[in-house]
Amino acid sequence: MKHIDAKYLWLQSKVKSGDLEMDGVATVLNVADISTKKPTKASRSFLMYLIGVVEYDKASKGYVPAGEGEFNI
């Protein structure tokens, strides 16, 4: 980390100055987990819904939000 160009450290300076505040994200809402962990089918569907993935629905012959059922539980 000591050879990082200063222009890439803008986020650190914004946090240090108080312009931005960082906080954690609960695992259940962390959409980045969809590519870093092996979520359950329900969790994967929920995260897909959060990021706006759509799937083709043969019954309605159209696209519907993926994981909508899991999101509305």
Biopython code that builds the backbone (N, CA, C, O; Angstrom):
import numpy as np
from Bio.PDB.StructureBuilder import StructureBuilder

atoms = [
    (1, "MET", "N", (0.806, -1.203, 0.000)),
    (1, "MET", "CA", (0.000, 0.000, 0.000)),
    (1, "MET", "C", (0.849, 1.267, 0.000)),
    (1, "MET", "O", (0.318, 2.345, -0.269)),
    (2, "LYS", "N", (2.123, 1.182, 0.285)),
    (2, "LYS", "CA", (2.892, 2.419, 0.398)),
    (2, "LYS", "C", (3.221, 3.051, -0.947)),
    (2, "LYS", "O", (3.698, 4.186, -0.981)),
    (3, "HIS", "N", (2.979, 2.344, -2.074)),
    (3, "HIS", "CA", (3.306, 2.900, -3.385)),
    (3, "HIS", "C", (2.071, 3.345, -4.165)),
    (3, "HIS", "O", (2.134, 3.511, -5.383)),
    (4, "ILE", "N", (0.963, 3.535, -3.479)),
    (4, "ILE", "CA", (-0.260, 3.991, -4.148)),
    (4, "ILE", "C", (-0.147, 5.478, -4.435)),
    (4, "ILE", "O", (0.235, 6.263, -3.567)),
    (5, "ASP", "N", (-0.485, 5.858, -5.664)),
    (5, "ASP", "CA", (-0.462, 7.260, -6.071)),
    (5, "ASP", "C", (-1.485, 8.040, -5.240)),
    (5, "ASP", "O", (-2.594, 7.562, -4.999)),
    (6, "ALA", "N", (-1.107, 9.225, -4.812)),
    (6, "ALA", "CA", (-1.957, 10.037, -3.941)),
    (6, "ALA", "C", (-3.313, 10.356, -4.557)),
    (6, "ALA", "O", (-4.282, 10.561, -3.825)),
    (7, "LYS", "N", (-3.407, 10.402, -5.879)),
    (7, "LYS", "CA", (-4.687, 10.741, -6.510)),
    (7, "LYS", "C", (-5.749, 9.672, -6.258)),
    (7, "LYS", "O", (-6.940, 9.931, -6.432)),
    (8, "TYR", "N", (-5.328, 8.474, -5.848)),
    (8, "TYR", "CA", (-6.275, 7.406, -5.557)),
    (8, "TYR", "C", (-6.715, 7.401, -4.096)),
    (8, "TYR", "O", (-7.525, 6.561, -3.703)),
    (9, "LEU", "N", (-6.209, 8.300, -3.306)),
    (9, "LEU", "CA", (-6.517, 8.334, -1.879)),
    (9, "LEU", "C", (-7.557, 9.407, -1.541)),
    (9, "LEU", "O", (-7.661, 9.807, -0.382)),
    (10, "TRP", "N", (-8.327, 9.880, -2.526)),
    (10, "TRP", "CA", (-9.312, 10.940, -2.287)),
    (10, "TRP", "C", (-10.379, 10.505, -1.287)),
    (10, "TRP", "O", (-10.863, 11.318, -0.500)),
    (11, "LEU", "N", (-10.744, 9.231, -1.316)),
    (11, "LEU", "CA", (-11.769, 8.747, -0.401)),
    (11, "LEU", "C", (-11.285, 8.856, 1.045)),
    (11, "LEU", "O", (-12.036, 9.274, 1.926)),
    (12, "GLN", "N", (-10.051, 8.485, 1.280)),
    (12, "GLN", "CA", (-9.498, 8.588, 2.634)),
    (12, "GLN", "C", (-9.495, 10.032, 3.120)),
    (12, "GLN", "O", (-9.800, 10.291, 4.284)),
    (13, "SER", "N", (-9.157, 10.973, 2.248)),
    (13, "SER", "CA", (-9.129, 12.376, 2.667)),
    (13, "SER", "C", (-10.539, 12.897, 2.953)),
    (13, "SER", "O", (-10.717, 13.710, 3.860)),
    (14, "LYS", "N", (-11.550, 12.442, 2.193)),
    (14, "LYS", "CA", (-12.944, 12.852, 2.436)),
    (14, "LYS", "C", (-13.443, 12.313, 3.773)),
    (14, "LYS", "O", (-14.160, 13.010, 4.491)),
    (15, "VAL", "N", (-13.075, 11.091, 4.112)),
    (15, "VAL", "CA", (-13.465, 10.516, 5.394)),
    (15, "VAL", "C", (-12.765, 11.265, 6.531)),
    (15, "VAL", "O", (-13.375, 11.589, 7.549)),
    (16, "LYS", "N", (-11.489, 11.528, 6.336)),
    (16, "LYS", "CA", (-10.705, 12.209, 7.371)),
    (16, "LYS", "C", (-11.229, 13.628, 7.635)),
    (16, "LYS", "O", (-11.222, 14.093, 8.775)),
    (17, "SER", "N", (-11.681, 14.311, 6.576)),
    (17, "SER", "CA", (-12.185, 15.677, 6.731)),
    (17, "SER", "C", (-13.622, 15.716, 7.252)),
    (17, "SER", "O", (-14.123, 16.780, 7.618)),
    (18, "GLY", "N", (-14.282, 14.561, 7.285)),
    (18, "GLY", "CA", (-15.654, 14.510, 7.774)),
    (18, "GLY", "C", (-16.703, 14.710, 6.688)),
    (18, "GLY", "O", (-17.897, 14.737, 6.987)),
    (19, "ASP", "N", (-16.280, 14.851, 5.433)),
    (19, "ASP", "CA", (-17.228, 15.011, 4.329)),
    (19, "ASP", "C", (-17.995, 13.714, 4.054)),
    (19, "ASP", "O", (-19.139, 13.750, 3.602)),
    (20, "LEU", "N", (-17.373, 12.592, 4.322)),
    (20, "LEU", "CA", (-18.001, 11.288, 4.144)),
    (20, "LEU", "C", (-17.878, 10.487, 5.427)),
    (20, "LEU", "O", (-16.955, 10.681, 6.218)),
    (21, "GLU", "N", (-18.824, 9.586, 5.614)),
    (21, "GLU", "CA", (-18.784, 8.693, 6.769)),
    (21, "GLU", "C", (-18.937, 7.273, 6.246)),
    (21, "GLU", "O", (-19.809, 7.003, 5.420)),
    (22, "MET", "N", (-18.111, 6.386, 6.712)),
    (22, "MET", "CA", (-18.180, 4.993, 6.267)),
    (22, "MET", "C", (-18.865, 4.168, 7.343)),
    (22, "MET", "O", (-18.743, 4.431, 8.540)),
    (23, "ASP", "N", (-19.595, 3.154, 6.872)),
    (23, "ASP", "CA", (-20.308, 2.279, 7.790)),
    (23, "ASP", "C", (-20.330, 0.885, 7.168)),
    (23, "ASP", "O", (-20.099, 0.728, 5.970)),
    (24, "GLY", "N", (-20.602, -0.094, 7.968)),
    (24, "GLY", "CA", (-20.664, -1.464, 7.479)),
    (24, "GLY", "C", (-22.000, -1.760, 6.797)),
    (24, "GLY", "O", (-22.964, -1.007, 6.931)),
    (25, "VAL", "N", (-22.033, -2.863, 6.069)),
    (25, "VAL", "CA", (-23.248, -3.320, 5.407)),
    (25, "VAL", "C", (-23.558, -4.716, 5.936)),
    (25, "VAL", "O", (-22.687, -5.585, 5.959)),
    (26, "ALA", "N", (-24.785, -4.923, 6.354)),
    (26, "ALA", "CA", (-25.184, -6.240, 6.849)),
    (26, "ALA", "C", (-25.031, -7.276, 5.740)),
    (26, "ALA", "O", (-25.307, -6.982, 4.578)),
    (27, "THR", "N", (-24.599, -8.467, 6.082)),
    (27, "THR", "CA", (-24.381, -9.522, 5.098)),
    (27, "THR", "C", (-25.617, -9.777, 4.255)),
    (27, "THR", "O", (-25.509, -10.006, 3.050)),
    (28, "VAL", "N", (-26.776, -9.740, 4.867)),
    (28, "VAL", "CA", (-28.010, -10.035, 4.131)),
    (28, "VAL", "C", (-28.286, -8.992, 3.044)),
    (28, "VAL", "O", (-28.988, -9.294, 2.079)),
    (29, "LEU", "N", (-27.758, -7.784, 3.176)),
    (29, "LEU", "CA", (-27.975, -6.714, 2.200)),
    (29, "LEU", "C", (-26.757, -6.409, 1.336)),
    (29, "LEU", "O", (-26.811, -5.520, 0.486)),
    (30, "ASN", "N", (-25.669, -7.127, 1.542)),
    (30, "ASN", "CA", (-24.422, -6.833, 0.838)),
    (30, "ASN", "C", (-24.417, -7.497, -0.539)),
    (30, "ASN", "O", (-24.124, -8.687, -0.661)),
    (31, "VAL", "N", (-24.742, -6.723, -1.571)),
    (31, "VAL", "CA", (-24.827, -7.284, -2.921)),
    (31, "VAL", "C", (-23.469, -7.757, -3.444)),
    (31, "VAL", "O", (-23.416, -8.557, -4.379)),
    (32, "ALA", "N", (-22.382, -7.279, -2.861)),
    (32, "ALA", "CA", (-21.058, -7.750, -3.276)),
    (32, "ALA", "C", (-20.851, -9.216, -2.906)),
    (32, "ALA", "O", (-20.026, -9.897, -3.515)),
    (33, "ASP", "N", (-21.586, -9.705, -1.922)),
    (33, "ASP", "CA", (-21.455, -11.101, -1.503)),
    (33, "ASP", "C", (-21.895, -12.084, -2.580)),
    (33, "ASP", "O", (-21.532, -13.259, -2.528)),
    (34, "ILE", "N", (-22.667, -11.623, -3.548)),
    (34, "ILE", "CA", (-23.158, -12.520, -4.592)),
    (34, "ILE", "C", (-22.004, -13.101, -5.412)),
    (34, "ILE", "O", (-22.133, -14.172, -6.005)),
    (35, "SER", "N", (-20.880, -12.390, -5.441)),
    (35, "SER", "CA", (-19.744, -12.893, -6.218)),
    (35, "SER", "C", (-18.573, -13.349, -5.355)),
    (35, "SER", "O", (-17.576, -13.841, -5.883)),
    (36, "THR", "N", (-18.677, -13.193, -4.040)),
    (36, "THR", "CA", (-17.545, -13.559, -3.184)),
    (36, "THR", "C", (-17.830, -14.734, -2.272)),
    (36, "THR", "O", (-16.905, -15.350, -1.742)),
    (37, "LYS", "N", (-19.092, -15.047, -2.085)),
    (37, "LYS", "CA", (-19.476, -16.151, -1.204)),
    (37, "LYS", "C", (-20.444, -17.049, -1.952)),
    (37, "LYS", "O", (-20.919, -16.692, -3.030)),
    (38, "LYS", "N", (-20.736, -18.204, -1.393)),
    (38, "LYS", "CA", (-21.728, -19.087, -1.986)),
    (38, "LYS", "C", (-23.021, -18.936, -1.187)),
    (38, "LYS", "O", (-23.244, -19.651, -0.210)),
    (39, "PRO", "N", (-23.880, -17.985, -1.618)),
    (39, "PRO", "CA", (-25.118, -17.768, -0.868)),
    (39, "PRO", "C", (-26.129, -18.877, -1.117)),
    (39, "PRO", "O", (-26.036, -19.608, -2.103)),
    (40, "THR", "N", (-27.089, -18.992, -0.217)),
    (40, "THR", "CA", (-28.175, -19.942, -0.436)),
    (40, "THR", "C", (-28.985, -19.463, -1.642)),
    (40, "THR", "O", (-28.838, -18.322, -2.080)),
    (41, "LYS", "N", (-29.839, -20.339, -2.175)),
    (41, "LYS", "CA", (-30.646, -19.965, -3.332)),
    (41, "LYS", "C", (-31.530, -18.756, -3.014)),
    (41, "LYS", "O", (-31.641, -17.837, -3.824)),
    (42, "ALA", "N", (-32.157, -18.759, -1.837)),
    (42, "ALA", "CA", (-33.017, -17.642, -1.451)),
    (42, "ALA", "C", (-32.218, -16.348, -1.309)),
    (42, "ALA", "O", (-32.655, -15.289, -1.760)),
    (43, "SER", "N", (-31.053, -16.438, -0.684)),
    (43, "SER", "CA", (-30.213, -15.256, -0.506)),
    (43, "SER", "C", (-29.727, -14.729, -1.844)),
    (43, "SER", "O", (-29.725, -13.519, -2.071)),
    (44, "ARG", "N", (-29.313, -15.626, -2.734)),
    (44, "ARG", "CA", (-28.855, -15.229, -4.070)),
    (44, "ARG", "C", (-29.988, -14.537, -4.834)),
    (44, "ARG", "O", (-29.771, -13.503, -5.466)),
    (45, "SER", "N", (-31.191, -15.108, -4.776)),
    (45, "SER", "CA", (-32.331, -14.505, -5.463)),
    (45, "SER", "C", (-32.641, -13.120, -4.908)),
    (45, "SER", "O", (-32.919, -12.192, -5.667)),
    (46, "PHE", "N", (-32.594, -12.981, -3.585)),
    (46, "PHE", "CA", (-32.842, -11.693, -2.940)),
    (46, "PHE", "C", (-31.821, -10.655, -3.394)),
    (46, "PHE", "O", (-32.188, -9.530, -3.735)),
    (47, "LEU", "N", (-30.538, -11.028, -3.399)),
    (47, "LEU", "CA", (-29.493, -10.102, -3.824)),
    (47, "LEU", "C", (-29.627, -9.757, -5.308)),
    (47, "LEU", "O", (-29.366, -8.620, -5.701)),
    (48, "MET", "N", (-30.026, -10.715, -6.128)),
    (48, "MET", "CA", (-30.254, -10.450, -7.553)),
    (48, "MET", "C", (-31.382, -9.440, -7.726)),
    (48, "MET", "O", (-31.318, -8.579, -8.603)),
    (49, "TYR", "N", (-32.409, -9.542, -6.896)),
    (49, "TYR", "CA", (-33.506, -8.582, -6.939)),
    (49, "TYR", "C", (-32.993, -7.180, -6.584)),
    (49, "TYR", "O", (-33.359, -6.201, -7.234)),
    (50, "LEU", "N", (-32.154, -7.091, -5.563)),
    (50, "LEU", "CA", (-31.637, -5.796, -5.128)),
    (50, "LEU", "C", (-30.823, -5.093, -6.203)),
    (50, "LEU", "O", (-30.837, -3.864, -6.283)),
    (51, "ILE", "N", (-30.105, -5.863, -7.039)),
    (51, "ILE", "CA", (-29.287, -5.223, -8.071)),
    (51, "ILE", "C", (-30.016, -5.095, -9.408)),
    (51, "ILE", "O", (-29.448, -4.605, -10.383)),
    (52, "GLY", "N", (-31.273, -5.536, -9.452)),
    (52, "GLY", "CA", (-32.083, -5.304, -10.646)),
    (52, "GLY", "C", (-31.990, -6.347, -11.737)),
    (52, "GLY", "O", (-32.275, -6.044, -12.895)),
    (53, "VAL", "N", (-31.600, -7.565, -11.406)),
    (53, "VAL", "CA", (-31.540, -8.633, -12.404)),
    (53, "VAL", "C", (-32.966, -9.019, -12.791)),
    (53, "VAL", "O", (-33.846, -9.103, -11.934)),
    (54, "VAL", "N", (-33.191, -9.253, -14.081)),
    (54, "VAL", "CA", (-34.507, -9.695, -14.549)),
    (54, "VAL", "C", (-34.375, -11.063, -15.187)),
    (54, "VAL", "O", (-33.296, -11.463, -15.625)),
    (55, "GLU", "N", (-35.501, -11.778, -15.233)),
    (55, "GLU", "CA", (-35.525, -13.087, -15.871)),
    (55, "GLU", "C", (-36.794, -13.203, -16.707)),
    (55, "GLU", "O", (-37.793, -12.534, -16.441)),
    (56, "TYR", "N", (-36.739, -14.052, -17.706)),
    (56, "TYR", "CA", (-37.890, -14.233, -18.586)),
    (56, "TYR", "C", (-38.905, -15.154, -17.923)),
    (56, "TYR", "O", (-38.554, -16.229, -17.438)),
    (57, "ASP", "N", (-40.155, -14.730, -17.903)),
    (57, "ASP", "CA", (-41.236, -15.499, -17.325)),
    (57, "ASP", "C", (-42.106, -16.044, -18.463)),
    (57, "ASP", "O", (-42.772, -15.280, -19.162)),
    (58, "LYS", "N", (-42.094, -17.368, -18.643)),
    (58, "LYS", "CA", (-42.844, -17.983, -19.734)),
    (58, "LYS", "C", (-44.344, -17.738, -19.613)),
    (58, "LYS", "O", (-45.028, -17.570, -20.623)),
    (59, "ALA", "N", (-44.858, -17.718, -18.391)),
    (59, "ALA", "CA", (-46.296, -17.552, -18.180)),
    (59, "ALA", "C", (-46.788, -16.188, -18.683)),
    (59, "ALA", "O", (-47.812, -16.100, -19.361)),
    (60, "SER", "N", (-46.059, -15.149, -18.350)),
    (60, "SER", "CA", (-46.482, -13.804, -18.768)),
    (60, "SER", "C", (-45.829, -13.370, -20.081)),
    (60, "SER", "O", (-46.154, -12.321, -20.637)),
    (61, "LYS", "N", (-44.904, -14.200, -20.562)),
    (61, "LYS", "CA", (-44.160, -13.903, -21.792)),
    (61, "LYS", "C", (-43.503, -12.524, -21.728)),
    (61, "LYS", "O", (-43.559, -11.732, -22.668)),
    (62, "GLY", "N", (-42.891, -12.282, -20.596)),
    (62, "GLY", "CA", (-42.193, -11.020, -20.397)),
    (62, "GLY", "C", (-41.119, -11.166, -19.340)),
    (62, "GLY", "O", (-40.939, -12.237, -18.761)),
    (63, "TYR", "N", (-40.417, -10.092, -19.100)),
    (63, "TYR", "CA", (-39.345, -10.098, -18.109)),
    (63, "TYR", "C", (-39.865, -9.601, -16.767)),
    (63, "TYR", "O", (-40.610, -8.623, -16.693)),
    (64, "VAL", "N", (-39.461, -10.288, -15.723)),
    (64, "VAL", "CA", (-39.868, -9.947, -14.362)),
    (64, "VAL", "C", (-38.614, -9.862, -13.497)),
    (64, "VAL", "O", (-37.598, -10.481, -13.814)),
    (65, "PRO", "N", (-38.679, -9.098, -12.405)),
    (65, "PRO", "CA", (-37.519, -9.026, -11.512)),
    (65, "PRO", "C", (-37.180, -10.394, -10.926)),
    (65, "PRO", "O", (-38.053, -11.083, -10.398)),
    (66, "ALA", "N", (-35.917, -10.782, -11.020)),
    (66, "ALA", "CA", (-35.465, -12.040, -10.417)),
    (66, "ALA", "C", (-35.511, -11.899, -8.905)),
    (66, "ALA", "O", (-35.114, -10.865, -8.366)),
    (67, "GLY", "N", (-35.989, -12.920, -8.219)),
    (67, "GLY", "CA", (-35.998, -12.922, -6.765)),
    (67, "GLY", "C", (-37.093, -12.092, -6.134)),
    (67, "GLY", "O", (-37.049, -11.831, -4.932)),
    (68, "GLU", "N", (-38.072, -11.672, -6.909)),
    (68, "GLU", "CA", (-39.133, -10.839, -6.360)),
    (68, "GLU", "C", (-39.872, -11.544, -5.229)),
    (68, "GLU", "O", (-40.243, -10.914, -4.238)),
    (69, "GLY", "N", (-40.085, -12.848, -5.374)),
    (69, "GLY", "CA", (-40.762, -13.616, -4.326)),
    (69, "GLY", "C", (-39.991, -13.618, -3.022)),
    (69, "GLY", "O", (-40.588, -13.499, -1.952)),
    (70, "GLU", "N", (-38.675, -13.751, -3.091)),
    (70, "GLU", "CA", (-37.847, -13.736, -1.891)),
    (70, "GLU", "C", (-37.824, -12.345, -1.266)),
    (70, "GLU", "O", (-37.767, -12.211, -0.043)),
    (71, "PHE", "N", (-37.868, -11.320, -2.098)),
    (71, "PHE", "CA", (-37.826, -9.936, -1.596)),
    (71, "PHE", "C", (-39.105, -9.592, -0.848)),
    (71, "PHE", "O", (-39.061, -8.846, 0.130)),
    (72, "ASN", "N", (-40.232, -10.114, -1.281)),
    (72, "ASN", "CA", (-41.527, -9.765, -0.690)),
    (72, "ASN", "C", (-41.945, -10.678, 0.462)),
    (72, "ASN", "O", (-43.095, -10.636, 0.899)),
    (73, "ILE", "N", (-41.023, -11.499, 0.954)),
    (73, "ILE", "CA", (-41.354, -12.387, 2.083)),
    (73, "ILE", "C", (-41.497, -11.583, 3.353)),
    (73, "ILE", "O", (-41.774, -12.145, 4.413)),
]
sb = StructureBuilder()
sb.init_structure("model")
sb.init_model(0)
sb.init_chain("A")
sb.init_seg("    ")
for serial, (resi, resn, name, xyz) in enumerate(atoms, 1):
    if name == "N":
        sb.init_residue(resn, " ", resi, " ")
    sb.init_atom(name, np.array(xyz, "f"), 0.0, 1.0, " ", f" {name:<3s}", serial, name[0])
structure = sb.get_structure()
